[in-house]
Amino acid sequence: MQHVSPVRIPLVTSGKTYHDVTQDVCRQVEAKPNIRWMAALAVALFFLGIFFYSVYRTLWYGIGEWGLNKTVDWAWDITNFVWWVGIGHAGTLISAVLLLFRQKWRTSINRAAEAMTIFAVICAAMFPVLHMGRPWLAYWVLPLQNTWGSLWVNFNSPLLWDVFAISTYFSVSLVFWYTGLIPDFATIRDRAKGPIARRAYALLSFGWKGGAKHWSRYETVSLILAGVSTPLVLSVHTIVSMDFATSVVPGWHTTIFPPYFVAGAIFSGFAMVLTLMLITRVVFRLEDYITLEHIALMNKIMMITGSIVGVAYITEFFIAWYSQVEFEQYAFINRATGPYWWAYWSMMTCNVISPQLVWIRRIRYSIPATFILSIIVNIGMWFERFVIIVTSLHRDYLPSSWAMFSPSIIDIGIYVGTLGLFFTLFLLFAKFFPVINMAEVKSILKYGVDNGPTYGGNNTGAQQSSYRPTGAPASAPVNYNKHD
């Protein structure tokens, strides 16, 4: 027998059954697109059109269309690259690390977080490719055999490490995401009424039948991919930070960057997950699956990582003072008091002060406050990357070469356009794919001796038997706990 604590917060509310989970999640896949979804898609496609036009101008006229100059030769492009890579970090953390630590609350949010990771990495990859100036030669960054004599990639360059780290991250995240989708595709396949939908989801489900062998292999592959993905949570943004840390530019040449960048990536990633999940739970009526408890737990992680980032900001100033290197000291004083002081203090306000409001329980469990905070954090994290890159470059060792950076309309268009690309992909995903992992949510529903859900509904602490209840679908996960 199994005893359920009466104080345990339910992860799924309103007494949902296996059938209810299937109905609630499949509803938005099977129904016709509603007016709100179509309006949101129209807005996203408008910004996507801006992206294509801006990319066309960049490819046709060159990166002289951007606001770069001789002094600030990295600016919005690399700022946006690092920002998007950071946003993609929460998906791997939720899907892999929390799986290994057996955190059951991840089941309602991992699918959307993994999709967000993939779409964010696609957006990030655009910027270094465009910055090459000749993107049709992008394959030169790969160590391929060639007929140009000694032409070879520089394995000592962290820019090449980026290529391997991000391509590996994208590949593993894509496989992990798709593996989790297979049982749910099979559920939609079995429910499909039209021949086109049935055929499409049959191809996507890879012949899944829900047998014991299939579930065993599914669990094994999920654990293996989680183990492979976990080091990527640390390695990807560590390598991105080395683009700066391995240089000799004051403000970049610091060993604190790897942990600082990783914490900042998780910080911004969870903020974006909150932004998307708060919208999704309302639009698709998933309040019983993405509960206030999920929101509060993500708020706590955002607060912890935000505090780590705040400590890193203070540490940077301390190390600059302690080093007694006047160039390093000036770089940080210039950040706080120079011409870009507004960007620095925007960063400090958004990333250090605003997350501390989550200590207040009422804010931690407030949906409007959380939504506003999640947007503020992502604005702050964008300013962080801008401050690191632009303020470290615009005033170098020679005062005669000092310059200011101002983004061009094409810079702004590409950035806004990647937001359009991201939300277009996410809206299509949310409409045609199950936005919540049905199989994993069903695995946390517990049934009592009266075949009624106790963990997902009113939690009275009653005794439960551990078996598949009568009437449960054959594809539902089985609780294998033995009777006492």
VMD Tcl script that draws the C-alpha trace (Angstrom):
set ca {
  {0.00 0.00 0.00}
  {1.10 3.57 -0.64}
  {0.37 6.55 1.60}
  {0.01 10.01 0.12}
  {0.81 12.93 2.41}
  {-2.18 15.25 2.95}
  {0.13 18.29 2.73}
  {1.55 17.46 -0.69}
  {0.62 20.07 -3.28}
  {-1.15 18.40 -6.25}
  {0.68 18.71 -9.56}
  {-2.55 18.20 -11.52}
  {-5.75 19.67 -10.12}
  {-9.52 19.10 -10.55}
  {-9.34 15.31 -10.22}
  {-8.19 14.60 -13.76}
  {-8.30 11.02 -15.12}
  {-6.28 9.50 -17.96}
  {-9.15 10.25 -20.33}
  {-9.33 13.86 -19.16}
  {-5.61 14.37 -19.81}
  {-5.94 13.04 -23.35}
  {-9.01 15.16 -24.05}
  {-7.57 18.37 -22.63}
  {-4.23 18.14 -24.43}
  {-5.55 16.85 -27.77}
  {-8.29 19.46 -27.87}
  {-6.16 22.19 -29.41}
  {-4.56 19.76 -31.91}
  {-7.86 18.37 -33.18}
  {-9.90 21.60 -33.18}
  {-9.85 24.14 -35.98}
  {-7.59 27.17 -35.41}
  {-9.38 29.84 -33.40}
  {-9.33 33.55 -34.11}
  {-6.84 34.33 -31.31}
  {-4.32 31.82 -32.66}
  {-4.72 33.12 -36.21}
  {-4.30 36.73 -35.06}
  {-1.14 35.85 -33.13}
  {0.22 33.94 -36.13}
  {-0.51 36.91 -38.41}
  {1.49 39.23 -36.13}
  {4.36 36.71 -35.95}
  {4.37 36.33 -39.75}
  {4.47 40.12 -40.16}
  {7.66 40.27 -38.07}
  {8.99 37.25 -39.93}
  {8.54 39.23 -43.14}
  {10.62 42.04 -41.61}
  {13.29 39.42 -40.86}
  {13.42 38.18 -44.46}
  {13.62 41.73 -45.81}
  {16.43 42.63 -43.39}
  {18.34 39.45 -44.25}
  {17.90 40.22 -47.96}
  {19.41 43.70 -47.44}
  {22.28 42.19 -45.45}
  {23.08 39.54 -48.07}
  {22.71 41.87 -51.05}
  {24.53 44.94 -49.72}
  {26.77 43.34 -47.06}
  {27.10 43.86 -43.32}
  {27.81 47.52 -43.97}
  {24.03 47.77 -43.66}
  {24.50 47.21 -39.92}
  {25.60 49.90 -37.48}
  {29.09 48.44 -36.94}
  {32.22 50.62 -37.19}
  {35.99 50.12 -36.93}
  {35.94 50.22 -33.13}
  {32.69 48.38 -32.35}
  {32.85 45.48 -34.79}
  {30.72 43.20 -32.59}
  {27.43 44.65 -31.44}
  {23.79 43.72 -31.90}
  {24.51 40.58 -33.91}
  {26.62 38.89 -31.21}
  {24.44 40.37 -28.45}
  {21.40 38.70 -29.98}
  {23.31 35.48 -30.61}
  {24.30 35.10 -26.96}
  {20.80 36.16 -25.81}
  {19.06 33.52 -27.91}
  {21.50 30.76 -26.91}
  {20.85 31.65 -23.26}
  {17.08 31.46 -23.71}
  {17.48 27.93 -25.03}
  {19.13 26.73 -21.84}
  {16.04 26.21 -19.68}
  {14.68 23.51 -21.97}
  {17.67 21.24 -21.44}
  {17.72 21.93 -17.72}
  {14.01 21.08 -17.34}
  {14.03 18.05 -19.63}
  {17.36 16.50 -18.64}
  {18.61 17.66 -15.24}
  {15.21 17.65 -13.54}
  {14.48 14.22 -15.06}
  {17.64 12.79 -13.53}
  {16.70 14.32 -10.18}
  {13.18 12.83 -10.48}
  {11.41 16.18 -10.20}
  {7.83 15.31 -11.13}
  {6.74 18.92 -11.55}
  {8.67 19.13 -14.81}
  {6.16 16.92 -16.66}
  {3.71 19.71 -17.54}
  {6.29 22.18 -18.85}
  {9.12 20.10 -20.33}
  {7.58 19.69 -23.81}
  {7.15 23.42 -24.43}
  {10.54 24.20 -22.84}
  {12.29 21.71 -25.14}
  {10.53 23.20 -28.18}
  {11.59 26.66 -27.02}
  {15.20 25.44 -26.86}
  {15.18 24.24 -30.45}
  {13.53 27.38 -31.82}
  {15.85 29.65 -29.81}
  {18.97 27.87 -31.11}
  {17.69 28.23 -34.69}
  {17.32 31.99 -34.11}
  {20.77 32.18 -32.50}
  {22.47 30.38 -35.37}
  {21.31 33.07 -37.81}
  {23.58 35.76 -36.38}
  {27.08 34.24 -36.70}
  {26.20 32.94 -40.17}
  {25.06 36.39 -41.33}
  {28.06 38.03 -39.64}
  {30.40 35.96 -41.82}
  {29.52 38.28 -44.70}
  {29.59 35.30 -47.07}
  {27.14 32.85 -45.49}
  {27.29 30.56 -48.53}
  {30.80 29.68 -47.33}
  {29.61 28.83 -43.80}
  {30.65 25.21 -44.29}
  {34.27 26.38 -44.12}
  {33.98 26.39 -40.33}
  {33.72 22.59 -40.43}
  {36.93 20.50 -40.50}
  {36.27 19.12 -43.98}
  {38.88 17.81 -46.38}
  {39.54 20.32 -49.14}
  {41.68 20.93 -52.19}
  {43.05 24.31 -51.12}
  {46.32 23.05 -49.72}
  {46.86 23.90 -46.06}
  {43.47 25.63 -45.57}
  {42.13 24.26 -42.29}
  {40.06 25.41 -39.35}
  {41.78 26.84 -36.27}
  {41.07 24.43 -33.44}
  {42.54 26.94 -30.96}
  {39.74 29.41 -31.65}
  {36.72 29.46 -29.30}
  {34.64 30.54 -32.31}
  {35.18 27.04 -33.72}
  {34.31 25.54 -30.33}
  {31.00 27.39 -30.65}
  {30.26 25.51 -33.86}
  {30.74 22.11 -32.24}
  {29.01 23.03 -28.96}
  {25.89 24.56 -30.49}
  {25.48 21.95 -33.23}
  {25.78 19.19 -30.62}
  {23.35 21.00 -28.33}
  {20.82 21.40 -31.12}
  {21.12 17.78 -32.29}
  {20.73 16.23 -28.83}
  {17.88 18.59 -27.88}
  {16.05 17.80 -31.11}
  {16.32 14.02 -30.56}
  {15.28 14.37 -26.90}
  {12.27 16.50 -27.83}
  {11.13 14.19 -30.62}
  {11.57 11.04 -28.52}
  {9.15 12.43 -25.94}
  {6.64 13.26 -28.67}
  {6.37 9.73 -30.10}
  {3.84 8.25 -27.57}
  {1.69 11.37 -27.85}
  {1.76 11.27 -31.65}
  {0.47 7.69 -31.39}
  {-2.40 8.87 -29.18}
  {-3.38 11.55 -31.70}
  {-3.01 9.00 -34.54}
  {-5.48 6.66 -32.85}
  {-7.96 9.51 -32.36}
  {-7.56 11.10 -35.81}
  {-10.70 11.18 -37.95}
  {-9.38 12.44 -41.25}
  {-7.19 10.24 -43.48}
  {-4.53 12.95 -43.92}
  {-4.18 13.55 -40.18}
  {-4.15 9.81 -39.46}
  {-1.46 9.21 -42.07}
  {0.65 12.18 -40.92}
  {0.62 11.25 -37.24}
  {1.17 7.57 -38.12}
  {4.40 8.56 -39.85}
  {5.41 10.81 -36.94}
  {4.71 8.12 -34.31}
  {7.12 5.58 -35.88}
  {4.70 2.67 -35.38}
  {4.34 3.15 -31.62}
  {1.95 0.55 -30.09}
  {2.36 1.24 -26.38}
  {3.62 -2.25 -25.54}
  {5.84 -3.03 -22.56}
  {8.93 -3.29 -24.78}
  {8.21 0.10 -26.32}
  {7.82 1.75 -22.92}
  {10.99 0.07 -21.65}
  {13.00 1.37 -24.60}
  {11.41 4.80 -24.28}
  {12.48 5.06 -20.64}
  {15.99 3.81 -21.42}
  {16.52 6.23 -24.30}
  {15.15 9.11 -22.23}
  {17.63 8.43 -19.42}
  {20.55 8.07 -21.84}
  {19.69 11.33 -23.60}
  {19.24 13.04 -20.22}
  {22.72 11.89 -19.21}
  {24.20 13.13 -22.49}
  {22.32 16.45 -22.29}
  {23.23 17.32 -18.70}
  {26.88 18.23 -19.45}
  {25.59 20.40 -22.29}
  {23.78 22.61 -19.77}
  {27.20 23.62 -18.48}
  {29.34 23.29 -21.59}
  {27.41 25.26 -24.23}
  {27.27 28.64 -22.53}
  {30.70 28.05 -21.01}
  {32.12 27.81 -24.53}
  {30.08 30.83 -25.65}
  {31.58 32.80 -22.75}
  {35.08 31.81 -23.93}
  {34.50 33.86 -27.09}
  {35.12 36.78 -24.73}
  {37.10 35.34 -21.80}
  {40.01 34.10 -23.96}
  {40.60 37.57 -25.40}
  {42.75 40.36 -23.90}
  {40.06 43.04 -24.12}
  {39.50 44.78 -20.75}
  {36.10 43.80 -19.43}
  {36.23 40.43 -21.22}
  {39.47 38.94 -19.95}
  {38.09 37.32 -16.80}
  {37.77 33.77 -15.52}
  {34.35 34.35 -13.92}
  {32.60 34.35 -17.29}
  {31.83 30.60 -17.63}
  {29.78 30.12 -14.42}
  {28.40 33.64 -14.76}
  {27.17 32.98 -18.30}
  {25.66 29.60 -17.37}
  {23.70 31.10 -14.46}
  {22.56 33.96 -16.69}
  {21.45 31.53 -19.40}
  {19.32 29.51 -16.98}
  {17.99 32.78 -15.55}
  {16.83 34.12 -18.92}
  {15.68 30.69 -20.10}
  {13.31 30.22 -17.17}
  {12.01 33.76 -17.68}
  {11.09 32.92 -21.28}
  {9.52 29.60 -20.22}
  {7.35 31.51 -17.76}
  {6.34 34.02 -20.43}
  {5.29 31.26 -22.84}
  {3.66 29.00 -20.25}
  {1.55 31.77 -18.74}
  {0.15 32.56 -22.18}
  {-0.27 28.90 -23.14}
  {-2.14 27.92 -19.96}
  {-4.77 30.61 -20.65}
  {-5.09 30.24 -24.43}
  {-5.40 26.41 -24.31}
  {-7.20 26.28 -20.93}
  {-4.48 24.23 -19.23}
  {-4.75 25.79 -15.77}
  {-5.18 22.34 -14.19}
  {-1.82 21.17 -15.58}
  {0.30 24.33 -15.36}
  {-0.66 25.29 -11.83}
  {0.35 28.09 -9.49}
  {2.74 25.62 -7.87}
  {4.61 25.18 -11.17}
  {4.81 28.95 -11.54}
  {6.09 29.40 -7.97}
  {8.79 26.73 -8.44}
  {10.03 28.34 -11.65}
  {9.99 31.71 -9.91}
  {12.25 30.29 -7.18}
  {14.78 29.03 -9.74}
  {14.66 32.41 -11.48}
  {15.29 34.15 -8.16}
  {18.25 31.88 -7.27}
  {19.96 32.24 -10.66}
  {19.25 35.98 -10.64}
  {20.99 36.24 -7.27}
  {23.99 34.33 -8.65}
  {24.15 36.75 -11.59}
  {24.01 39.70 -9.15}
  {26.93 38.28 -7.17}
  {28.85 37.89 -10.45}
  {28.28 41.57 -11.28}
  {29.68 42.62 -7.91}
  {32.58 40.18 -8.20}
  {33.57 41.67 -11.56}
  {33.96 45.10 -9.98}
  {35.90 43.68 -7.03}
  {38.33 41.76 -9.25}
  {38.85 44.83 -11.46}
  {39.77 46.85 -8.36}
  {41.87 44.06 -6.85}
  {43.82 43.51 -10.08}
  {45.19 47.08 -9.95}
  {45.15 47.11 -13.76}
  {44.06 50.60 -14.72}
  {42.61 49.52 -18.07}
  {40.44 46.86 -16.40}
  {39.31 49.32 -13.75}
  {38.42 51.93 -16.35}
  {36.38 49.41 -18.36}
  {34.06 48.81 -15.42}
  {33.89 52.44 -14.30}
  {33.02 53.34 -17.89}
  {30.19 50.82 -17.86}
  {28.55 52.39 -14.83}
  {29.28 56.08 -15.48}
  {30.16 56.37 -19.20}
  {27.91 57.17 -22.14}
  {26.20 53.77 -21.89}
  {25.38 54.16 -18.20}
  {21.66 53.82 -18.96}
  {22.19 50.32 -20.36}
  {24.25 49.26 -17.33}
  {21.73 50.47 -14.76}
  {18.84 49.01 -16.75}
  {20.68 45.69 -16.56}
  {21.22 46.00 -12.81}
  {17.61 46.97 -12.15}
  {16.10 44.20 -14.27}
  {18.49 41.38 -13.33}
  {19.44 42.06 -9.72}
  {16.64 44.05 -8.09}
  {13.49 42.76 -9.81}
  {14.05 39.00 -9.11}
  {14.30 39.74 -5.38}
  {10.60 40.61 -5.43}
  {9.97 36.87 -5.75}
  {10.82 36.52 -2.05}
  {7.32 37.94 -1.45}
  {4.89 35.01 -1.56}
  {2.05 37.06 -3.02}
  {4.22 38.01 -6.00}
  {5.62 34.49 -6.35}
  {2.10 33.09 -6.81}
  {0.73 36.05 -8.79}
  {0.25 35.41 -12.50}
  {0.25 39.09 -13.64}
  {3.31 39.90 -11.48}
  {5.17 36.81 -12.72}
  {4.38 37.62 -16.35}
  {5.67 41.19 -15.98}
  {8.79 40.02 -14.11}
  {9.59 37.39 -16.77}
  {9.54 40.05 -19.49}
  {11.62 42.45 -17.37}
  {14.24 39.73 -16.78}
  {14.61 38.98 -20.49}
  {14.96 42.69 -21.24}
  {17.63 42.88 -18.54}
  {19.50 39.87 -19.90}
  {19.56 41.42 -23.36}
  {21.05 44.58 -21.82}
  {23.63 42.43 -20.00}
  {24.96 41.05 -23.28}
  {24.88 44.51 -24.86}
  {26.81 46.01 -21.93}
  {29.45 43.25 -21.98}
  {30.04 43.52 -25.72}
  {29.59 47.16 -26.71}
  {30.86 49.00 -23.60}
  {34.04 46.89 -23.60}
  {34.77 47.75 -27.23}
  {33.69 51.34 -27.78}
  {36.55 52.76 -25.68}
  {39.82 50.88 -26.13}
  {43.47 51.72 -25.42}
  {43.58 54.58 -27.95}
  {41.26 57.52 -27.16}
  {41.55 58.63 -30.77}
  {39.71 55.48 -31.87}
  {36.86 55.75 -29.35}
  {33.45 55.54 -31.01}
  {29.78 55.11 -30.18}
  {27.55 52.41 -31.60}
  {24.05 53.08 -32.88}
  {22.00 50.25 -34.41}
  {20.77 50.68 -37.96}
  {17.22 49.93 -39.04}
  {18.49 46.62 -40.47}
  {20.00 45.69 -37.07}
  {16.64 46.31 -35.44}
  {14.80 44.53 -38.25}
  {16.85 41.34 -37.92}
  {16.41 41.25 -34.14}
  {12.66 41.90 -34.26}
  {12.46 39.44 -37.14}
  {14.01 36.63 -35.11}
  {11.28 37.22 -32.53}
  {8.81 36.74 -35.37}
  {10.59 33.54 -36.44}
  {10.59 32.23 -32.87}
  {6.90 32.88 -32.23}
  {5.87 31.60 -35.67}
  {7.59 28.28 -34.93}
  {6.18 28.14 -31.40}
  {2.61 28.90 -32.54}
  {2.78 26.19 -35.21}
  {4.17 23.76 -32.64}
  {1.43 24.60 -30.12}
  {-1.30 24.07 -32.70}
  {-0.19 20.85 -34.41}
  {1.81 19.12 -31.64}
  {0.65 18.29 -28.09}
  {2.00 21.15 -25.98}
  {2.02 19.01 -22.80}
  {3.60 15.57 -22.48}
  {0.48 13.41 -21.99}
  {2.38 10.21 -21.23}
  {4.46 11.77 -18.45}
  {1.54 13.69 -16.94}
  {-0.46 10.43 -16.81}
  {2.44 8.79 -14.99}
  {2.01 11.15 -12.01}
  {-1.72 10.53 -11.63}
  {-2.27 8.18 -8.68}
  {-5.43 6.16 -8.21}
  {-7.05 5.00 -5.00}
  {-8.94 1.81 -4.26}
  {-12.13 3.40 -5.58}
  {-10.38 4.03 -8.91}
  {-10.60 7.79 -8.30}
  {-7.60 10.08 -8.61}
  {-6.26 11.28 -5.28}
  {-2.94 12.85 -6.24}
  {-4.46 14.91 -9.02}
  {-7.57 15.94 -7.08}
  {-8.59 16.27 -3.45}
  {-5.64 14.98 -1.49}
  {-6.99 13.41 1.69}
  {-4.06 11.16 2.53}
  {-6.09 8.01 1.94}
  {-4.45 4.66 1.24}
  {-3.91 3.85 -2.46}
  {-3.45 0.68 -4.38}
  {-0.82 0.60 -7.09}
  {-2.31 -0.86 -10.21}
  {-3.71 0.26 -13.52}
  {-7.36 1.24 -12.86}
  {-10.24 -0.32 -14.71}
  {-11.01 1.54 -17.90}
  {-7.57 3.12 -18.29}
  {-6.25 3.15 -21.87}
  {-3.73 0.49 -22.83}
  {-1.17 3.14 -23.71}
  {-1.29 4.67 -20.22}
  {1.86 4.25 -18.08}
  {1.58 1.56 -15.44}
  {2.45 2.05 -11.76}
  {4.52 -1.03 -10.97}
  {4.61 -0.63 -7.16}
  {3.83 -3.90 -5.39}
  {1.00 -4.42 -2.92}
  {2.10 -4.84 0.66}
}
mol new
graphics top color blue
foreach p $ca { graphics top sphere $p radius 0.5 }
foreach p [lrange $ca 0 end-1] q [lrange $ca 1 end] { graphics top cylinder $p $q radius 0.2 }
display resetview
